Amino acid sequence: MKVIIVGAGEVGFHIAQRLSEEYQDVVLIDRNPEQIKRVADNLDVQALLGSGTSPKILKDTGIKNADMLVAATNSDEVNLISCLIAKNLNPYLIKIARLRNEEYTRELPLLSKDHLGIDHVINPQIEMVHSIQRLMEIPGASEVIDFVGGRVKLIGVTVEKDSPFAGRKLLSFTEGEILVGAIVRTRPDFPNQVIIPHGNDSIMTGDLVYLVIKNTELEQTLGLFGIKGKSLRRVIIIGAGQTGKALAREMDRAKISTKIIEKDEAICAELSAYLTHVTVINGDGTDKELLEEENIGSADFVVTLTGDEESNILISLLAKGLGTRKTVTRVSKLSYLPLMSAIGIDTVVSPRLAAVRAILQYIRPGKILSVAPLKGEHAEAIEAEALETSDIVNKPLHKVKMPKGAIIGAIFHENEVIIPRGDTVIKPGDRLIIFALQQVLPKLEKLLTVKLEYF
């Protein structure tokens, strides 16, 4: 696959890195010479200095032979124009635009194939708000990802010292149908090692385990890990940027007691005009006295969403020190993410990682419905539809040549969620939840796609 990426910032760079590691043909465009130098020094991709809105530059990428264009600059307008020009240079090109302005996302028909020619629109802020809402439903989880329309959940849980599962092999589990799809293990010499486990693997204290859970068995399974759902009574949001405002609106609709703290007086006045159940406070979220005055220690959730990630980290640590039950911290720099758990940050949301996750599902071959990179970015959880023409259907799983480092976590068949065994047979049209290490993704993609002899 040939992919053209417009914008070599964090999102563009990260997508290019993932694709180059999978030996895809990637061309990256950026106007900033420093960004282009960074790409040239670190990635095995073609890097062009120039604007993604330039027809000449787009022609120089070989756009007529390309399969996809990803417009991922920090400018919505540049992304829109890049897609419009690309549509005229190659009508068959799949075009993905990263757009942050909600005004655009409310007018999706104007952006469609018939007008601007955009196939898929990615809004990182909306993705982040949905992620935060899912975390609020299960406060004890460090990550919650919905599959099959929410009927199956992937939940990241840290194994505590007193957990009944610490030190046990997976094959010893008899407590219902518990399936561990992935384990993230932190060691001094290898932080965030990702393991796609098998029966003889053991769970260790401190591991982050990803559980595949049917929605109907959520409470029962989480109870085995000592996690109980608690009603959400008090939420404090720090920062009223686009994501903060969107989250405050959702809390207002849900009538959850919420306070939002923002430094900008004009933004506070705007919020106060339309929020009914959310208290708007004009102040500095890094002010410890203000946080104590607002009784932040008794909050169920503190969500730090300012545009300054260092401030977000500091506020979250202050909140934890004052007794807050759960913090969610916005961190944009992807290089910071592996360090967060080491310094005591509960859970991180990232607009750039949200964009990466959303874009990846459209890049993967086969009928991929969603993609979630797991912590550490060395593995993915993938929701895919089993195609009639692939090598994975109509045979027992023990006869399917799954790549080492990949495992099928769940199958959704005719409105039933199946935790698979060796004799389970996948039927065409079934939805699969698959865990895979990054290095085996090309082999997995071949397994999921159309066989050549079908033609």
DASULLIN-V390506 format. One record per residue. RES is the residue in one small letter. PSI is psi in whole degrees, -180 to 180 (none if undefined). BURIAL is b if it has 24 or more other C-alpha atoms within 12 Angstrom, else e. Layout:
res=RES psi=PSI burial=BURIAL
res=RES psi=PSI burial=BURIAL
This chain:
res=m psi=136 burial=e
res=k psi=124 burial=b
res=v psi=130 burial=b
res=i psi=128 burial=b
res=i psi=124 burial=b
res=v psi=115 burial=b
res=g psi=116 burial=b
res=a psi=31 burial=b
res=g psi=-160 burial=b
res=e psi=-44 burial=b
res=v psi=-52 burial=b
res=g psi=-43 burial=b
res=f psi=-44 burial=b
res=h psi=-42 burial=b
res=i psi=-44 burial=b
res=a psi=-41 burial=b
res=q psi=-46 burial=b
res=r psi=-44 burial=b
res=l psi=-37 burial=b
res=s psi=-35 burial=b
res=e psi=-21 burial=e
res=e psi=13 burial=b
res=y psi=33 burial=e
res=q psi=159 burial=b
res=d psi=112 burial=b
res=v psi=135 burial=b
res=v psi=128 burial=b
res=l psi=133 burial=b
res=i psi=136 burial=b
res=d psi=149 burial=b
res=r psi=-14 burial=b
res=n psi=117 burial=e
res=p psi=-34 burial=e
res=e psi=-39 burial=e
res=q psi=-41 burial=b
res=i psi=-40 burial=b
res=k psi=-41 burial=e
res=r psi=-43 burial=b
res=v psi=-48 burial=b
res=a psi=-35 burial=b
res=d psi=-25 burial=e
res=n psi=-20 burial=e
res=l psi=150 burial=b
res=d psi=67 burial=e
res=v psi=165 burial=b
res=q psi=131 burial=b
res=a psi=127 burial=b
res=l psi=131 burial=b
res=l psi=120 burial=b
res=g psi=-174 burial=b
res=s psi=140 burial=b
res=g psi=-6 burial=b
res=t psi=3 burial=b
res=s psi=118 burial=b
res=p psi=-38 burial=b
res=k psi=-48 burial=e
res=i psi=-43 burial=b
res=l psi=-38 burial=b
res=k psi=-38 burial=b
res=d psi=-23 burial=b
res=t psi=-12 burial=b
res=g psi=39 burial=b
res=i psi=-27 burial=b
res=k psi=-22 burial=b
res=n psi=7 burial=b
res=a psi=158 burial=b
res=d psi=-29 burial=b
res=m psi=147 burial=b
res=l psi=130 burial=b
res=v psi=113 burial=b
res=a psi=106 burial=b
res=a psi=32 burial=b
res=t psi=176 burial=b
res=n psi=-2 burial=b
res=s psi=118 burial=e
res=d psi=-40 burial=b
res=e psi=-41 burial=e
res=v psi=-42 burial=b
res=n psi=-41 burial=b
res=l psi=-46 burial=b
res=i psi=-38 burial=b
res=s psi=-44 burial=b
res=c psi=-38 burial=b
res=l psi=-46 burial=b
res=i psi=-42 burial=b
res=a psi=-37 burial=b
res=k psi=-39 burial=b
res=n psi=-27 burial=b
res=l psi=-29 burial=b
res=n psi=95 burial=b
res=p psi=-20 burial=b
res=y psi=-2 burial=e
res=l psi=135 burial=b
res=i psi=130 burial=b
res=k psi=127 burial=b
res=i psi=129 burial=b
res=a psi=131 burial=b
res=r psi=116 burial=b
res=l psi=132 burial=b
res=r psi=-20 burial=b
res=n psi=120 burial=b
res=e psi=-26 burial=e
res=e psi=-37 burial=e
res=y psi=-44 burial=e
res=t psi=-19 burial=b
res=r psi=-12 burial=e
res=e psi=46 burial=e
res=l psi=-36 burial=b
res=p psi=-30 burial=e
res=l psi=-22 burial=e
res=l psi=-4 burial=b
res=s psi=178 burial=b
res=k psi=-36 burial=b
res=d psi=-18 burial=e
res=h psi=-87 burial=e
res=l psi=-13 burial=b
res=g psi=21 burial=b
res=i psi=128 burial=b
res=d psi=-40 burial=b
res=h psi=135 burial=b
res=v psi=131 burial=b
res=i psi=124 burial=b
res=n psi=102 burial=b
res=p psi=-34 burial=b
res=q psi=-44 burial=b
res=i psi=-43 burial=b
res=e psi=-41 burial=b
res=m psi=-43 burial=b
res=v psi=-43 burial=b
res=h psi=-40 burial=b
res=s psi=-43 burial=b
res=i psi=-41 burial=b
res=q psi=-39 burial=b
res=r psi=-39 burial=b
res=l psi=-35 burial=b
res=m psi=-28 burial=b
res=e psi=-30 burial=b
res=i psi=81 burial=b
res=p psi=-25 burial=b
res=g psi=-6 burial=b
res=a psi=149 burial=b
res=s psi=-16 burial=b
res=e psi=139 burial=b
res=v psi=123 burial=b
res=i psi=129 burial=b
res=d psi=138 burial=b
res=f psi=161 burial=b
res=v psi=49 burial=b
res=g psi=28 burial=e
res=g psi=-3 burial=e
res=r psi=-25 burial=b
res=v psi=135 burial=b
res=k psi=144 burial=b
res=l psi=118 burial=b
res=i psi=125 burial=b
res=g psi=123 burial=b
res=v psi=132 burial=b
res=t psi=129 burial=b
res=v psi=116 burial=b
res=e psi=166 burial=e
res=k psi=-36 burial=e
res=d psi=11 burial=e
res=s psi=138 burial=e
res=p psi=-10 burial=e
res=f psi=-10 burial=b
res=a psi=128 burial=b
res=g psi=3 burial=e
res=r psi=147 burial=e
res=k psi=149 burial=e
res=l psi=-34 burial=b
res=l psi=-11 burial=e
res=s psi=-6 burial=e
res=f psi=126 burial=e
res=t psi=1 burial=e
res=e psi=76 burial=e
res=g psi=-162 burial=e
res=e psi=79 burial=b
res=i psi=125 burial=b
res=l psi=121 burial=b
res=v psi=113 burial=b
res=g psi=-30 burial=b
res=a psi=153 burial=b
res=i psi=130 burial=b
res=v psi=117 burial=b
res=r psi=129 burial=b
res=t psi=123 burial=b
res=r psi=157 burial=e
res=p psi=-35 burial=e
res=d psi=-11 burial=e
res=f psi=81 burial=e
res=p psi=142 burial=e
res=n psi=50 burial=b
res=q psi=127 burial=b
res=v psi=129 burial=b
res=i psi=126 burial=b
res=i psi=106 burial=b
res=p psi=160 burial=b
res=h psi=178 burial=b
res=g psi=-34 burial=e
res=n psi=-5 burial=e
res=d psi=146 burial=e
res=s psi=152 burial=b
res=i psi=133 burial=b
res=m psi=154 burial=b
res=t psi=134 burial=b
res=g psi=-12 burial=b
res=d psi=144 burial=b
res=l psi=112 burial=b
res=v psi=139 burial=b
res=y psi=114 burial=b
res=l psi=135 burial=b
res=v psi=117 burial=b
res=i psi=131 burial=b
res=k psi=141 burial=b
res=n psi=-32 burial=b
res=t psi=-18 burial=e
res=e psi=17 burial=e
res=l psi=-54 burial=b
res=e psi=-43 burial=e
res=q psi=-47 burial=e
res=t psi=-44 burial=b
res=l psi=-31 burial=b
res=g psi=-34 burial=e
res=l psi=-28 burial=b
res=f psi=11 burial=b
res=g psi=19 burial=e
res=i psi=123 burial=b
res=k psi=138 burial=e
res=g psi=135 burial=e
res=k psi=146 burial=e
res=s psi=142 burial=e
res=l psi=115 burial=b
res=r psi=-41 burial=e
res=r psi=128 burial=b
res=v psi=138 burial=b
res=i psi=126 burial=b
res=i psi=130 burial=b
res=i psi=115 burial=b
res=g psi=124 burial=b
res=a psi=50 burial=b
res=g psi=-162 burial=b
res=q psi=-44 burial=b
res=t psi=-42 burial=b
res=g psi=-44 burial=b
res=k psi=-45 burial=b
res=a psi=-42 burial=b
res=l psi=-40 burial=b
res=a psi=-39 burial=b
res=r psi=-41 burial=b
res=e psi=-40 burial=b
res=m psi=-37 burial=b
res=d psi=-44 burial=b
res=r psi=-38 burial=e
res=a psi=-4 burial=e
res=k psi=41 burial=e
res=i psi=132 burial=b
res=s psi=113 burial=b
res=t psi=142 burial=b
res=k psi=142 burial=b
res=i psi=128 burial=b
res=i psi=127 burial=b
res=e psi=138 burial=b
res=k psi=-33 burial=b
res=d psi=118 burial=e
res=e psi=-38 burial=e
res=a psi=-41 burial=e
res=i psi=-40 burial=b
res=c psi=-41 burial=b
res=a psi=-41 burial=e
res=e psi=-46 burial=e
res=l psi=-41 burial=b
res=s psi=-26 burial=b
res=a psi=-27 burial=e
res=y psi=-5 burial=e
res=l psi=128 burial=b
res=t psi=-43 burial=e
res=h psi=6 burial=b
res=v psi=127 burial=b
res=t psi=126 burial=b
res=v psi=126 burial=b
res=i psi=125 burial=b
res=n psi=109 burial=b
res=g psi=177 burial=b
res=d psi=117 burial=b
res=g psi=-14 burial=b
res=t psi=-2 burial=b
res=d psi=109 burial=e
res=k psi=-38 burial=e
res=e psi=-39 burial=e
res=l psi=-43 burial=e
res=l psi=-42 burial=b
res=e psi=-40 burial=e
res=e psi=-36 burial=e
res=e psi=9 burial=b
res=n psi=48 burial=e
res=i psi=-25 burial=b
res=g psi=-23 burial=b
res=s psi=4 burial=b
res=a psi=143 burial=b
res=d psi=-38 burial=b
res=f psi=132 burial=b
res=v psi=122 burial=b
res=v psi=116 burial=b
res=t psi=116 burial=b
res=l psi=28 burial=b
res=t psi=169 burial=b
res=g psi=-3 burial=b
res=d psi=107 burial=e
res=e psi=-30 burial=b
res=e psi=-40 burial=e
res=s psi=-40 burial=e
res=n psi=-44 burial=b
res=i psi=-45 burial=b
res=l psi=-46 burial=b
res=i psi=-42 burial=b
res=s psi=-41 burial=b
res=l psi=-39 burial=b
res=l psi=-45 burial=b
res=a psi=-44 burial=b
res=k psi=-41 burial=b
res=g psi=-29 burial=e
res=l psi=-2 burial=b
res=g psi=6 burial=e
res=t psi=137 burial=b
res=r psi=-39 burial=b
res=k psi=136 burial=b
res=t psi=146 burial=b
res=v psi=126 burial=b
res=t psi=129 burial=b
res=r psi=123 burial=b
res=v psi=122 burial=b
res=s psi=-38 burial=b
res=k psi=115 burial=b
res=l psi=-27 burial=b
res=s psi=-20 burial=e
res=y psi=-25 burial=b
res=l psi=-44 burial=b
res=p psi=-16 burial=b
res=l psi=-15 burial=e
res=m psi=-47 burial=b
res=s psi=-30 burial=b
res=a psi=-29 burial=e
res=i psi=7 burial=e
res=g psi=16 burial=e
res=i psi=126 burial=b
res=d psi=-68 burial=b
res=t psi=140 burial=b
res=v psi=139 burial=b
res=v psi=143 burial=b
res=s psi=124 burial=b
res=p psi=-34 burial=b
res=r psi=-41 burial=b
res=l psi=-35 burial=b
res=a psi=-41 burial=b
res=a psi=-42 burial=b
res=v psi=-47 burial=b
res=r psi=-45 burial=b
res=a psi=-39 burial=b
res=i psi=-38 burial=b
res=l psi=-34 burial=b
res=q psi=-25 burial=b
res=y psi=-17 burial=b
res=i psi=-32 burial=b
res=r psi=134 burial=b
res=p psi=168 burial=b
res=g psi=-179 burial=b
res=k psi=80 burial=b
res=i psi=126 burial=b
res=l psi=-32 burial=b
res=s psi=155 burial=b
res=v psi=134 burial=b
res=a psi=103 burial=b
res=p psi=135 burial=b
res=l psi=168 burial=b
res=k psi=134 burial=b
res=g psi=-17 burial=b
res=e psi=14 burial=b
res=h psi=3 burial=b
res=a psi=162 burial=b
res=e psi=148 burial=b
res=a psi=126 burial=b
res=i psi=132 burial=b
res=e psi=121 burial=b
res=a psi=155 burial=b
res=e psi=134 burial=b
res=a psi=117 burial=b
res=l psi=146 burial=b
res=e psi=-28 burial=e
res=t psi=8 burial=b
res=s psi=166 burial=b
res=d psi=3 burial=b
res=i psi=-9 burial=b
res=v psi=159 burial=b
res=n psi=31 burial=e
res=k psi=152 burial=e
res=p psi=146 burial=e
res=l psi=-32 burial=b
res=h psi=-13 burial=e
res=k psi=-3 burial=e
res=v psi=132 burial=b
res=k psi=73 burial=e
res=m psi=135 burial=b
res=p psi=144 burial=b
res=k psi=127 burial=e
res=g psi=11 burial=b
res=a psi=147 burial=b
res=i psi=142 burial=b
res=i psi=119 burial=b
res=g psi=-33 burial=b
res=a psi=155 burial=b
res=i psi=132 burial=b
res=f psi=110 burial=b
res=h psi=116 burial=b
res=e psi=56 burial=e
res=n psi=16 burial=e
res=e psi=135 burial=e
res=v psi=123 burial=b
res=i psi=126 burial=b
res=i psi=114 burial=b
res=p psi=154 burial=b
res=r psi=-180 burial=e
res=g psi=-30 burial=e
res=d psi=3 burial=e
res=t psi=137 burial=e
res=v psi=126 burial=b
res=i psi=133 burial=b
res=k psi=152 burial=b
res=p psi=136 burial=b
res=g psi=-14 burial=e
res=d psi=147 burial=b
res=r psi=135 burial=b
res=l psi=141 burial=b
res=i psi=117 burial=b
res=i psi=136 burial=b
res=f psi=135 burial=b
res=a psi=139 burial=b
res=l psi=150 burial=b
res=q psi=-38 burial=b
res=q psi=-16 burial=b
res=v psi=2 burial=b
res=l psi=-42 burial=b
res=p psi=-41 burial=b
res=k psi=-40 burial=b
res=l psi=-40 burial=b
res=e psi=-39 burial=b
res=k psi=-38 burial=b
res=l psi=-32 burial=b
res=l psi=-14 burial=b
res=t psi=-180 burial=b
res=v psi=134 burial=e
res=k psi=142 burial=e
res=l psi=-36 burial=e
res=e psi=-13 burial=e
res=y psi=-30 burial=e
res=f psi=none burial=e
